[in-house]
Amino acid sequence: MAINSTPVVILGSNGFVGSKVTQLLEKNSLHVLKPSSRELDILNYPSLLAFFNKHKSQVVINFAAYTDVEEAEKQRGNKNSISWKLNVKGPKNLAKLCSKYNTFLIHISTDSVFYDFKKYPRGFEESTVPKAYLTRLTWYGYTKLLGEKQLAKSKIKLAIVRISYPFGNLKSKKDFILKTIHYIKTNVPFFKDFYFTPTFIPDLAETIEKIAKFKKSGIYHITSPNITTPYKIALYIAKKLNLKNTIKSQSLNDYIKNKIVPKRPKYSNLNNIRTRKLLNVKFHNWQKAIDELYA
């Protein structure tokens, strides 16, 4: 299936999340173009122009980003860094391009654009406006937020899709569940006081397809509807896979005090009630998603 008879262009289709979403979309017979970063560099505007002048796609999905939080922190304040270029300059180029060709853009963002200056009991909602406080956000989160703002002020046809700790691509070591299994087997303790809502990649793919098909502009949160902690997930996985290791816990606050690490929010849960209602979709809770992965 094509969107209005033109293929969907997926940027970042070789990455951890983008590759799995691309695979699932193709499985559903969606006609996609998936240029590699060598073929199409979002930092090279003339290259983007040439590509879209040739293909004239009506929908672009952007997974391209710099996502290594700890490495990004080493680049803090550097506007010549790769994290700044990919997360801020790249979206700016895409905004310019989509404006020229009247193209609908689906931009993948993150829960890291928020910080827990105060606790949101319901989680961060789609309507919650994140503030660009450099001293309170990770550099990764700050650059992703500025990328969002570049797109929003461009007035293009746009969907911003925020995700959190994605899982469901068991071919990648970056998968949150595979990382959890590795930490269980190597006796790494898990945070008991970090609260978040992980993203099941098949839910993401299904929702992106719907957004693309109907070109539904807006901000969307695609995450588990129920909140959890890394410690709870580790306990569930250990029981599910019959892992005999003792699951240890630790405090995020204590960890941050004792190590030089990027600031991490204690509450990172994305509320997705509005997304589910607007798009008429249902998301797996994290337990059922894990059950489906290991059925």
C-alpha positions in Angstrom: 0.0 0.0 0.0 1.2 3.5 -0.8 0.1 6.7 0.8 -1.8 8.6 -2.0 0.1 6.5 -4.6 3.5 7.8 -3.5 6.0 5.9 -1.4 6.7 6.8 2.2 10.3 8.0 2.8 11.9 6.6 6.0 15.0 8.4 7.3 17.1 6.5 9.8 15.7 3.1 8.6 18.9 1.3 9.5 18.7 2.3 13.2 17.5 0.2 16.1 13.9 1.5 16.1 13.7 2.6 12.5 14.7 -0.8 11.1 12.1 -2.7 13.1 9.3 -0.2 12.2 10.3 -0.3 8.6 10.2 -4.1 8.6 6.7 -4.1 10.1 5.4 -1.4 7.7 6.7 -3.4 4.7 5.1 -6.5 6.1 1.8 -4.6 5.9 2.5 -3.9 2.3 3.4 -0.3 2.8 5.5 1.0 -0.1 8.6 2.6 1.5 11.8 4.2 0.3 14.6 3.7 2.9 17.7 5.5 1.8 20.8 5.0 3.9 22.5 7.9 5.6 25.2 7.7 2.9 22.5 7.9 0.2 20.6 10.7 1.8 22.2 12.9 4.5 19.7 15.1 6.4 22.5 17.5 7.1 23.1 18.0 3.3 20.2 20.2 2.2 21.1 20.0 -1.6 21.1 16.2 -1.3 17.6 16.3 0.3 16.3 18.6 -2.4 17.6 16.4 -5.2 16.1 13.3 -3.6 12.7 14.8 -3.0 12.6 16.5 -6.4 13.0 13.0 -7.9 10.6 11.0 -5.6 8.1 13.7 -4.6 6.9 11.7 -1.6 4.0 13.1 0.4 5.0 11.5 3.7 8.4 11.4 5.5 9.1 9.5 8.7 12.2 10.7 10.5 14.0 8.4 12.9 17.4 9.9 12.2 18.9 11.2 15.4 21.8 11.1 17.8 20.5 9.0 20.7 23.5 8.1 22.8 22.7 10.0 26.0 26.0 9.6 27.8 28.1 10.4 24.7 25.9 13.4 23.9 26.5 14.7 27.4 30.2 15.0 26.5 29.2 17.4 23.7 27.1 19.7 26.0 27.1 23.3 24.7 28.8 22.4 21.5 26.7 23.5 18.5 29.2 22.0 16.1 28.8 18.5 17.7 27.1 15.6 15.9 24.3 15.5 18.5 23.4 19.2 17.8 23.7 18.7 14.0 21.5 15.6 13.8 19.0 16.6 16.5 18.6 20.4 15.7 20.0 21.2 12.3 18.6 18.0 10.7 15.0 18.8 11.7 15.5 22.4 10.5 16.5 21.1 7.1 13.5 18.8 7.0 11.2 21.6 7.9 12.5 23.7 5.0 12.2 20.7 2.7 8.7 19.7 3.7 7.5 23.3 3.4 8.8 23.5 -0.1 7.2 20.2 -1.2 4.1 20.4 1.0 5.2 17.1 2.6 3.7 15.6 5.8 6.4 14.9 8.3 6.3 12.3 11.1 9.2 13.2 13.5 10.2 10.7 16.2 11.1 12.3 19.5 11.5 11.3 23.1 10.4 11.5 26.7 13.7 13.1 27.4 12.4 16.5 26.4 10.7 16.7 29.8 12.3 17.0 33.2 10.7 16.4 36.6 11.0 19.9 38.2 7.7 18.9 39.7 6.0 15.6 39.6 3.1 15.2 37.1 0.8 12.6 38.8 -0.9 11.8 35.5 2.4 11.8 33.6 3.5 14.2 30.9 0.5 14.7 28.6 0.7 15.5 24.9 -0.5 19.0 25.7 2.2 19.5 28.3 4.7 22.1 26.9 8.3 21.1 27.7 10.6 23.9 28.7 14.1 24.2 27.2 16.0 24.5 30.4 19.6 23.5 29.5 20.6 23.1 33.2 17.8 20.6 33.9 17.7 18.5 30.8 20.3 16.1 29.4 22.1 17.5 26.4 20.4 14.8 24.3 16.9 15.8 25.7 17.8 19.5 25.1 18.8 19.0 21.5 15.8 16.8 20.8 13.5 19.5 22.3 15.1 22.2 20.1 14.5 20.0 17.1 10.8 19.8 18.0 10.6 23.5 18.4 12.3 24.1 15.0 9.6 22.0 13.4 6.7 23.4 15.3 7.5 27.0 14.3 7.9 26.1 10.7 4.1 25.5 10.4 4.5 22.5 8.2 2.1 19.5 8.3 3.6 17.7 11.2 3.2 14.9 13.7 5.6 14.7 16.6 5.7 11.2 18.0 7.4 10.7 21.4 8.6 7.4 22.6 10.4 6.0 25.7 12.9 3.1 26.2 11.7 1.2 23.1 11.7 -2.6 22.9 10.5 -5.2 20.5 13.5 -5.6 18.2 15.3 -8.6 19.6 17.9 -8.5 16.9 19.5 -5.4 18.4 21.5 -5.2 21.5 20.0 -1.7 22.1 16.6 -3.3 22.8 15.6 -2.4 26.4 14.5 -5.9 27.2 17.7 -7.5 25.9 19.7 -5.0 28.0 17.6 -5.9 31.0 18.3 -9.6 30.5 22.0 -8.9 30.2 22.0 -6.9 33.4 20.1 -9.6 35.2 22.7 -12.2 34.1 25.6 -9.9 35.1 24.0 -9.0 38.5 23.7 -5.3 37.8 21.1 -3.6 40.2 18.0 -2.0 38.8 16.5 1.4 39.7 13.5 1.0 41.9 12.6 4.7 41.9 12.7 5.6 38.2 9.2 5.7 36.8 8.6 5.4 33.0 6.3 4.0 30.3 8.3 2.0 27.7 7.4 1.8 24.0 6.5 -1.5 22.4 7.8 -1.1 18.8 5.0 -3.0 17.1 2.6 -0.5 18.7 4.7 2.3 17.3 4.7 0.9 13.8 0.9 0.4 13.8 0.3 3.9 15.0 2.7 5.5 12.6 1.0 3.8 9.8 -2.3 5.2 10.9 -0.9 8.7 11.3 0.7 8.5 7.8 -2.4 7.2 6.1 -4.6 10.0 7.4 -1.9 12.7 7.7 -3.1 13.5 11.2 -1.1 16.4 12.6 -0.4 16.7 16.3 1.8 15.5 19.2 1.4 11.8 20.1 2.8 9.7 22.9 3.2 6.0 22.0 4.0 4.1 25.2 2.7 1.5 27.5 -0.5 2.7 29.2 0.8 1.5 32.6 3.8 2.9 34.5 6.7 0.8 35.7 10.3 0.8 37.0 13.4 -1.0 35.7 13.3 -3.1 38.8 9.7 -4.3 38.2 10.5 -5.1 34.6 13.6 -7.1 35.7 11.5 -9.1 38.2 8.9 -9.9 35.5 11.4 -11.0 32.9 13.3 -13.1 35.4 10.1 -15.0 36.3 9.0 -15.2 32.6 12.3 -16.6 31.4 13.0 -18.6 34.5 16.2 -16.8 35.2 17.6 -17.8 38.6 19.8 -14.7 39.3 18.9 -12.6 42.3 17.4 -9.3 41.2 19.0 -6.4 43.0 17.7 -2.9 43.3 19.2 0.5 43.8 18.1 4.1 44.1 18.5 6.5 41.2 19.1 9.3 43.6 22.0 7.5 45.2 23.4 6.5 41.8 23.5 10.1 40.6 25.1 11.3 43.8 27.9 8.8 43.5 28.7 9.0 39.8 29.3 11.6 37.2 26.5 10.8 34.9 23.9 12.8 32.8 21.0 14.2 34.9 18.2 11.7 34.7 14.6 12.6 35.6 13.0 10.5 38.3 9.6 10.6 36.5 9.6 10.1 32.8 6.1 8.6 32.2 4.3 9.8 29.1 0.5 9.9 29.4 -1.0 8.7 26.1 -4.8 8.9 26.8 -5.2 11.7 24.3 -3.3 9.7 21.6 -5.3 6.6 22.1 -8.6 8.6 21.9 -7.7 10.7 18.9 -6.3 7.8 16.8 -8.7 5.1 18.2 -5.8 2.8 19.0 -4.9 0.5 21.9 -1.4 0.0 23.2 0.0 -3.1 25.0 0.7 -2.8 28.6 4.4 -3.7 29.2 3.6 -7.1 30.7 1.5 -8.2 27.7 4.1 -6.8 25.3 6.8 -8.9 27.0 4.5 -12.0 26.9 4.0 -11.5 23.2 7.7 -11.2 22.6 8.4 -14.5 24.3 5.2 -16.4 23.5 
